[in-house]
Amino acid sequence: MKKQVKDKNDELIPKVTGVGGIFFFTENPEKLKEWYSKNLGLETNEYGSSFEFIPNTYSM
């Protein structure tokens, strides 16, 4: 079980633990991945794009 984080007022801080998938169907997946990379700055691979969770990167 993951550790729950509390703020300076001893209240639990909510966090996102996952994001549902968004799927687009296209006749040209390579062109769509190129668009994501160019316009959104996302790194893509054969499966799409992944987002890394980096804990404790915010301050209160």
KETORTI-175158 format. One record per atom (N, C-alpha, C, O): residue number from 1; residue in three letters; chain; atom name; x, z, y. Coordinates in Angstrom, 2 decimals. Each point is the difference from the previous one (the first is absolute). Example, Ala and Ser with C-alpha at 12.3 -4.5 7.8 and 13.67 -1.06 7.14 Angstrom:
<sites>
+-----+-----+----+----+---------+---------+---------+
!   i !  aa ! ch ! at !       u !       w !       v !
+-----+-----+----+----+---------+---------+---------+
!   1 ! Ala !  A !  N !   13.19 !    7.80 !   -5.69 !
!   1 ! Ala !  A ! CA !   -0.89 !    0.00 !    1.19 !
!   1 ! Ala !  A !  C !    0.90 !    0.00 !    1.20 !
!   1 ! Ala !  A !  O !    1.04 !    0.66 !   -0.02 !
!   2 ! Ser !  A !  N !   -1.39 !   -1.38 !    1.07 !
!   2 ! Ser !  A ! CA !    0.82 !    0.06 !    1.19 !
!   2 ! Ser !  A !  C !   -0.77 !    0.73 !    1.09 !
!   2 ! Ser !  A !  O !    0.51 !    0.17 !    1.11 !
+-----+-----+----+----+---------+---------+---------+
</sites>
This chain:
<sites>
+-----+-----+----+----+---------+---------+---------+
!   i !  aa ! ch ! at !       u !       w !       v !
+-----+-----+----+----+---------+---------+---------+
!   1 ! Met !  A !  N !    0.84 !    0.00 !   -1.18 !
!   1 ! Met !  A ! CA !   -0.84 !    0.00 !    1.18 !
!   1 ! Met !  A !  C !    0.88 !    0.00 !    1.24 !
!   1 ! Met !  A !  O !    1.01 !    0.70 !    0.04 !
!   2 ! Lys !  A !  N !   -1.39 !   -1.48 !    0.96 !
!   2 ! Lys !  A ! CA !    0.80 !   -0.11 !    1.21 !
!   2 ! Lys !  A !  C !   -0.25 !    1.19 !    0.92 !
!   2 ! Lys !  A !  O !   -1.10 !    0.54 !    0.05 !
!   3 ! Lys !  A !  N !    2.13 !   -0.16 !    0.66 !
!   3 ! Lys !  A ! CA !   -0.07 !    1.11 !    0.94 !
!   3 ! Lys !  A !  C !   -0.93 !   -0.35 !    1.16 !
!   3 ! Lys !  A !  O !    0.06 !   -1.10 !    0.55 !
!   4 ! Gln !  A !  N !   -0.91 !    2.05 !   -0.18 !
!   4 ! Gln !  A ! CA !   -0.87 !   -0.20 !    1.16 !
!   4 ! Gln !  A !  C !    0.77 !    0.43 !    1.24 !
!   4 ! Gln !  A !  O !    0.69 !    1.01 !   -0.01 !
!   5 ! Val !  A !  N !   -0.82 !   -1.78 !    1.08 !
!   5 ! Val !  A ! CA !    0.73 !    0.24 !    1.24 !
!   5 ! Val !  A !  C !   -0.95 !    0.64 !    1.01 !
!   5 ! Val !  A !  O !   -1.15 !   -0.43 !    0.14 !
!   6 ! Lys !  A !  N !    1.65 !    1.45 !    0.57 !
!   6 ! Lys !  A ! CA !   -0.81 !    0.65 !    1.03 !
!   6 ! Lys !  A !  C !    0.66 !   -0.19 !    1.37 !
!   6 ! Lys !  A !  O !    1.22 !   -0.13 !    0.10 !
!   7 ! Asp !  A !  N !   -2.03 !    0.11 !    0.95 !
!   7 ! Asp !  A ! CA !    0.52 !   -0.12 !    1.35 !
!   7 ! Asp !  A !  C !    0.37 !    1.37 !    0.54 !
!   7 ! Asp !  A !  O !   -0.08 !    1.00 !   -0.72 !
!   8 ! Lys !  A !  N !    0.49 !   -0.95 !    1.99 !
!   8 ! Lys !  A ! CA !    0.46 !    1.27 !    0.58 !
!   8 ! Lys !  A !  C !   -1.12 !    1.03 !    0.15 !
!   8 ! Lys !  A !  O !    0.28 !    1.18 !    0.22 !
!   9 ! Asn !  A !  N !   -1.54 !   -1.61 !   -0.34 !
!   9 ! Asn !  A ! CA !   -1.15 !    0.92 !    0.03 !
!   9 ! Asn !  A !  C !   -0.44 !    0.39 !   -1.40 !
!   9 ! Asn !  A !  O !   -1.07 !    0.57 !   -0.18 !
!  10 ! Asp !  A !  N !    1.91 !   -0.88 !   -0.81 !
!  10 ! Asp !  A ! CA !   -0.25 !    0.31 !   -1.40 !
!  10 ! Asp !  A !  C !   -1.23 !   -0.72 !   -0.56 !
!  10 ! Asp !  A !  O !   -0.65 !    0.48 !   -0.93 !
!  11 ! Glu !  A !  N !    0.33 !   -1.65 !    1.50 !
!  11 ! Glu !  A ! CA !   -1.11 !   -0.81 !   -0.50 !
!  11 ! Glu !  A !  C !    0.57 !   -1.17 !   -0.81 !
!  11 ! Glu !  A !  O !    1.04 !   -0.56 !    0.34 !
!  12 ! Leu !  A !  N !   -1.74 !    0.21 !   -1.40 !
!  12 ! Leu !  A ! CA !    0.46 !   -1.10 !   -0.84 !
!  12 ! Leu !  A !  C !   -0.01 !   -1.31 !    0.78 !
!  12 ! Leu !  A !  O !   -0.94 !   -0.29 !    0.74 !
!  13 ! Ile !  A !  N !    1.98 !   -0.49 !   -0.91 !
!  13 ! Ile !  A ! CA !    0.11 !   -1.31 !    0.64 !
!  13 ! Ile !  A !  C !   -0.44 !   -1.05 !   -1.01 !
!  13 ! Ile !  A !  O !    0.60 !   -0.13 !   -1.06 !
!  14 ! Pro !  A !  N !   -1.65 !   -0.63 !    1.39 !
!  14 ! Pro !  A ! CA !   -0.42 !   -1.05 !   -0.93 !
!  14 ! Pro !  A !  C !    1.04 !   -1.12 !   -0.04 !
!  14 ! Pro !  A !  O !    0.67 !   -0.26 !    0.99 !
!  15 ! Lys !  A !  N !   -0.55 !   -0.39 !   -2.14 !
!  15 ! Lys !  A ! CA !    0.92 !   -1.13 !   -0.09 !
!  15 ! Lys !  A !  C !   -0.59 !   -1.06 !   -0.91 !
!  15 ! Lys !  A !  O !   -0.81 !    0.29 !   -0.89 !
!  16 ! Val !  A !  N !    1.22 !   -1.48 !    1.11 !
!  16 ! Val !  A ! CA !   -0.43 !   -1.11 !   -0.83 !
!  16 ! Val !  A !  C !    0.88 !   -0.02 !   -1.24 !
!  16 ! Val !  A !  O !    1.22 !    0.02 !    0.10 !
!  17 ! Thr !  A !  N !   -1.85 !   -0.07 !   -1.25 !
!  17 ! Thr !  A ! CA !    0.78 !   -0.05 !   -1.24 !
!  17 ! Thr !  A !  C !   -0.08 !   -1.36 !   -0.67 !
!  17 ! Thr !  A !  O !    0.67 !   -0.25 !   -1.00 !
!  18 ! Gly !  A !  N !   -1.49 !   -0.62 !    1.55 !
!  18 ! Gly !  A ! CA !   -0.11 !   -1.35 !   -0.56 !
!  18 ! Gly !  A !  C !   -0.88 !   -0.87 !    0.86 !
!  18 ! Gly !  A !  O !   -0.85 !    0.49 !    0.75 !
!  19 ! Val !  A !  N !    1.04 !   -1.76 !   -0.87 !
!  19 ! Val !  A ! CA !   -0.79 !   -0.97 !    0.74 !
!  19 ! Val !  A !  C !   -0.56 !   -0.97 !   -1.02 !
!  19 ! Val !  A !  O !    0.74 !   -0.50 !   -0.86 !
!  20 ! Gly !  A !  N !   -2.02 !    0.23 !    0.95 !
!  20 ! Gly !  A ! CA !   -0.60 !   -0.96 !   -0.92 !
!  20 ! Gly !  A !  C !    0.59 !   -1.39 !    0.21 !
!  20 ! Gly !  A !  O !    0.57 !   -0.29 !    1.05 !
!  21 ! Gly !  A !  N !   -0.72 !   -0.53 !   -2.03 !
!  21 ! Gly !  A ! CA !    0.54 !   -1.35 !    0.09 !
!  21 ! Gly !  A !  C !   -0.91 !   -0.93 !    0.77 !
!  21 ! Gly !  A !  O !   -1.23 !    0.10 !   -0.06 !
!  22 ! Ile !  A !  N !    1.85 !   -0.99 !    0.77 !
!  22 ! Ile !  A ! CA !   -0.72 !   -1.08 !    0.67 !
!  22 ! Ile !  A !  C !    0.54 !   -1.29 !   -0.60 !
!  22 ! Ile !  A !  O !    1.21 !   -0.26 !    0.03 !
!  23 ! Phe !  A !  N !   -2.09 !   -0.52 !   -0.58 !
!  23 ! Phe !  A ! CA !    0.44 !   -1.18 !   -0.72 !
!  23 ! Phe !  A !  C !   -0.57 !   -1.26 !    0.64 !
!  23 ! Phe !  A !  O !   -1.19 !   -0.08 !    0.27 !
!  24 ! Phe !  A !  N !    2.06 !   -0.88 !   -0.03 !
!  24 ! Phe !  A ! CA !   -0.41 !   -1.29 !    0.53 !
!  24 ! Phe !  A !  C !    0.36 !   -1.07 !   -1.02 !
!  24 ! Phe !  A !  O !    1.10 !    0.00 !   -0.56 !
!  25 ! Phe !  A !  N !   -2.01 !   -0.90 !    0.33 !
!  25 ! Phe !  A ! CA !    0.26 !   -1.11 !   -0.89 !
!  25 ! Phe !  A !  C !    0.32 !   -1.23 !    0.84 !
!  25 ! Phe !  A !  O !   -0.66 !   -0.28 !    1.00 !
!  26 ! Thr !  A !  N !    1.68 !   -0.43 !   -1.41 !
!  26 ! Thr !  A ! CA !    0.43 !   -1.17 !    0.76 !
!  26 ! Thr !  A !  C !    0.51 !   -1.07 !   -0.95 !
!  26 ! Thr !  A !  O !    0.46 !    0.29 !   -1.10 !
!  27 ! Glu !  A !  N !   -0.55 !   -1.51 !    1.54 !
!  27 ! Glu !  A ! CA !    0.55 !   -1.10 !   -0.79 !
!  27 ! Glu !  A !  C !    1.50 !   -0.12 !    0.20 !
!  27 ! Glu !  A !  O !    0.68 !   -0.68 !   -0.76 !
!  28 ! Asn !  A !  N !   -0.15 !    1.35 !    1.80 !
!  28 ! Asn !  A ! CA !    1.43 !   -0.08 !    0.29 !
!  28 ! Asn !  A !  C !    0.56 !    1.40 !    0.27 !
!  28 ! Asn !  A !  O !    0.19 !    0.37 !    1.16 !
!  29 ! Pro !  A !  N !    0.08 !    0.42 !   -2.22 !
!  29 ! Pro !  A ! CA !    0.47 !    1.37 !    0.20 !
!  29 ! Pro !  A !  C !    1.34 !    0.10 !    0.74 !
!  29 ! Pro !  A !  O !    0.22 !    0.96 !    0.74 !
!  30 ! Glu !  A !  N !    0.65 !   -1.92 !   -0.92 !
!  30 ! Glu !  A ! CA !    1.29 !    0.04 !    0.69 !
!  30 ! Glu !  A !  C !   -0.18 !   -0.10 !    1.51 !
!  30 ! Glu !  A !  O !    0.67 !    0.70 !    0.76 !
!  31 ! Lys !  A !  N !   -1.56 !   -1.56 !   -0.33 !
!  31 ! Lys !  A ! CA !   -0.27 !   -0.16 !    1.43 !
!  31 ! Lys !  A !  C !   -0.64 !    1.26 !    0.58 !
!  31 ! Lys !  A !  O !    0.31 !    0.40 !    1.12 !
!  32 ! Leu !  A !  N !   -1.21 !    0.24 !   -1.89 !
!  32 ! Leu !  A ! CA !   -0.63 !    1.24 !    0.45 !
!  32 ! Leu !  A !  C !    1.04 !    1.12 !    0.12 !
!  32 ! Leu !  A !  O !   -0.02 !    0.75 !    0.98 !
!  33 ! Lys !  A !  N !    0.93 !   -0.63 !   -1.95 !
!  33 ! Lys !  A ! CA !    1.07 !    1.01 !    0.08 !
!  33 ! Lys !  A !  C !    0.90 !   -0.26 !    1.20 !
!  33 ! Lys !  A !  O !    0.44 !    0.94 !    0.66 !
!  34 ! Glu !  A !  N !   -0.17 !   -2.20 !   -0.38 !
!  34 ! Glu !  A ! CA !    0.81 !   -0.37 !    1.16 !
!  34 ! Glu !  A !  C !   -0.71 !    0.44 !    1.29 !
!  34 ! Glu !  A !  O !    0.65 !    0.49 !    0.93 !
!  35 ! Trp !  A !  N !   -1.98 !   -0.67 !   -0.87 !
!  35 ! Trp !  A ! CA !   -0.78 !    0.40 !    1.18 !
!  35 ! Trp !  A !  C !    0.06 !    1.52 !    0.18 !
!  35 ! Trp !  A !  O !    0.20 !    0.48 !    1.11 !
!  36 ! Tyr !  A !  N !   -0.38 !    0.28 !   -2.21 !
!  36 ! Tyr !  A ! CA !    0.09 !    1.46 !    0.07 !
!  36 ! Tyr !  A !  C !    1.36 !    0.43 !    0.53 !
!  36 ! Tyr !  A !  O !    0.09 !    0.90 !    0.84 !
!  37 ! Ser !  A !  N !    0.95 !   -1.52 !   -1.31 !
!  37 ! Ser !  A ! CA !    1.35 !    0.34 !    0.41 !
!  37 ! Ser !  A !  C !    0.22 !   -0.31 !    1.48 !
!  37 ! Ser !  A !  O !    0.53 !    0.83 !    0.74 !
!  38 ! Lys !  A !  N !   -0.92 !   -2.03 !   -0.32 !
!  38 ! Lys !  A ! CA !    0.22 !   -0.44 !    1.38 !
!  38 ! Lys !  A !  C !   -0.86 !    0.76 !    1.00 !
!  38 ! Lys !  A !  O !    0.50 !    0.44 !    1.03 !
!  39 ! Asn !  A !  N !   -1.78 !   -0.28 !   -1.32 !
!  39 ! Asn !  A ! CA !   -0.94 !    0.56 !    0.97 !
!  39 ! Asn !  A !  C !   -0.17 !    1.51 !   -0.07 !
!  39 ! Asn !  A !  O !   -0.32 !    0.64 !    1.00 !
!  40 ! Leu !  A !  N !    0.51 !   -0.05 !   -2.17 !
!  40 ! Leu !  A ! CA !   -0.19 !    1.43 !   -0.16 !
!  40 ! Leu !  A !  C !    1.29 !    0.75 !   -0.29 !
!  40 ! Leu !  A !  O !    0.03 !    1.23 !   -0.01 !
!  41 ! Gly !  A !  N !    1.05 !   -1.97 !   -0.22 !
!  41 ! Gly !  A ! CA !    1.29 !    0.64 !   -0.26 !
!  41 ! Gly !  A !  C !    0.08 !    0.67 !   -1.36 !
!  41 ! Gly !  A !  O !    0.84 !    0.88 !   -0.20 !
!  42 ! Leu !  A !  N !   -1.69 !   -1.28 !   -0.74 !
!  42 ! Leu !  A ! CA !    0.00 !    0.61 !   -1.33 !
!  42 ! Leu !  A !  C !    1.00 !   -0.69 !   -0.91 !
!  42 ! Leu !  A !  O !    0.12 !   -1.23 !    0.00 !
!  43 ! Glu !  A !  N !    0.58 !    2.03 !   -0.78 !
!  43 ! Glu !  A ! CA !    0.85 !   -0.57 !   -1.05 !
!  43 ! Glu !  A !  C !   -0.89 !   -0.25 !   -1.20 !
!  43 ! Glu !  A !  O !   -0.77 !    0.88 !   -0.40 !
!  44 ! Thr !  A !  N !    0.85 !   -2.05 !   -0.17 !
!  44 ! Thr !  A ! CA !   -0.85 !   -0.33 !   -1.13 !
!  44 ! Thr !  A !  C !    0.83 !   -0.32 !   -1.23 !
!  44 ! Thr !  A !  O !    1.18 !   -0.33 !    0.09 !
!  45 ! Asn !  A !  N !   -1.83 !    0.45 !   -1.25 !
!  45 ! Asn !  A ! CA !    0.62 !   -0.38 !   -1.26 !
!  45 ! Asn !  A !  C !   -1.04 !   -0.77 !   -0.81 !
!  45 ! Asn !  A !  O !   -1.02 !   -0.41 !    0.55 !
!  46 ! Glu !  A !  N !    1.26 !    0.20 !   -1.83 !
!  46 ! Glu !  A ! CA !   -0.93 !   -0.79 !   -0.79 !
!  46 ! Glu !  A !  C !   -1.38 !    0.65 !   -0.14 !
!  46 ! Glu !  A !  O !   -0.97 !   -0.68 !   -0.34 !
!  47 ! Tyr !  A !  N !    0.87 !    1.99 !    0.61 !
!  47 ! Tyr !  A ! CA !   -1.27 !    0.72 !   -0.13 !
!  47 ! Tyr !  A !  C !   -0.70 !    0.23 !    1.34 !
!  47 ! Tyr !  A !  O !   -1.15 !    0.42 !    0.01 !
!  48 ! Gly !  A !  N !    1.81 !   -0.69 !    1.08 !
!  48 ! Gly !  A ! CA !   -0.57 !    0.24 !    1.33 !
!  48 ! Gly !  A !  C !    0.95 !    0.85 !    0.82 !
!  48 ! Gly !  A !  O !    1.17 !   -0.35 !    0.17 !
!  49 ! Ser !  A !  N !   -1.68 !    1.48 !    0.35 !
!  49 ! Ser !  A ! CA !    0.81 !    0.87 !    0.84 !
!  49 ! Ser !  A !  C !   -0.28 !    1.45 !   -0.37 !
!  49 ! Ser !  A !  O !   -1.12 !    0.34 !   -0.40 !
!  50 ! Ser !  A !  N !    2.11 !    0.51 !    0.51 !
!  50 ! Ser !  A ! CA !   -0.14 !    1.42 !   -0.29 !
!  50 ! Ser !  A !  C !    0.32 !    0.81 !    1.23 !
!  50 ! Ser !  A !  O !    0.77 !   -0.43 !    0.86 !
!  51 ! Phe !  A !  N !   -1.37 !    1.60 !   -0.78 !
!  51 ! Phe !  A ! CA !    0.25 !    0.91 !    1.10 !
!  51 ! Phe !  A !  C !    0.58 !    1.28 !   -0.55 !
!  51 ! Phe !  A !  O !   -0.55 !    0.58 !   -0.93 !
!  52 ! Glu !  A !  N !    1.66 !   -0.14 !    1.49 !
!  52 ! Glu !  A ! CA !    0.67 !    1.20 !   -0.48 !
!  52 ! Glu !  A !  C !   -0.49 !    1.22 !    0.76 !
!  52 ! Glu !  A !  O !   -0.08 !   -0.02 !    1.22 !
!  53 ! Phe !  A !  N !   -0.25 !    1.09 !   -1.95 !
!  53 ! Phe !  A ! CA !   -0.38 !    1.27 !    0.62 !
!  53 ! Phe !  A !  C !    1.27 !    0.77 !    0.31 !
!  53 ! Phe !  A !  O !    0.83 !    0.23 !   -0.88 !
!  54 ! Ile !  A !  N !   -0.66 !    0.16 !    2.14 !
!  54 ! Ile !  A ! CA !    1.15 !    0.79 !    0.41 !
!  54 ! Ile !  A !  C !   -0.53 !    1.33 !    0.52 !
!  54 ! Ile !  A !  O !   -0.57 !    0.06 !    1.08 !
!  55 ! Pro !  A !  N !    0.76 !    1.02 !   -1.86 !
!  55 ! Pro !  A ! CA !   -0.57 !    1.30 !    0.39 !
!  55 ! Pro !  A !  C !    0.68 !    0.60 !    1.23 !
!  55 ! Pro !  A !  O !    1.18 !   -0.24 !    0.26 !
!  56 ! Asn !  A !  N !   -1.95 !    1.03 !    0.46 !
!  56 ! Asn !  A ! CA !    0.52 !    0.78 !    1.14 !
!  56 ! Asn !  A !  C !    0.69 !   -0.84 !    1.05 !
!  56 ! Asn !  A !  O !    1.08 !    0.36 !    0.47 !
!  57 ! Thr !  A !  N !   -1.69 !   -1.47 !   -0.08 !
!  57 ! Thr !  A ! CA !    0.58 !   -0.84 !    1.04 !
!  57 ! Thr !  A !  C !   -0.74 !    0.16 !    1.31 !
!  57 ! Thr !  A !  O !    0.19 !   -0.79 !    0.93 !
!  58 ! Tyr !  A !  N !   -1.04 !    1.80 !   -0.84 !
!  58 ! Tyr !  A ! CA !   -0.76 !    0.24 !    1.21 !
!  58 ! Tyr !  A !  C !    0.32 !    1.40 !    0.52 !
!  58 ! Tyr !  A !  O !    0.51 !    0.84 !   -0.75 !
!  59 ! Ser !  A !  N !   -0.80 !   -0.60 !    2.00 !
!  59 ! Ser !  A ! CA !    0.21 !    1.34 !    0.56 !
!  59 ! Ser !  A !  C !   -1.29 !    0.45 !    0.67 !
!  59 ! Ser !  A !  O !   -0.80 !   -0.82 !    0.44 !
!  60 ! Met !  A !  N !    0.62 !    2.10 !   -0.38 !
!  60 ! Met !  A ! CA !   -1.21 !    0.56 !    0.58 !
!  60 ! Met !  A !  C !    0.35 !    0.73 !    1.28 !
!  60 ! Met !  A !  O !   -0.89 !    0.55 !    0.65 !
+-----+-----+----+----+---------+---------+---------+
</sites>
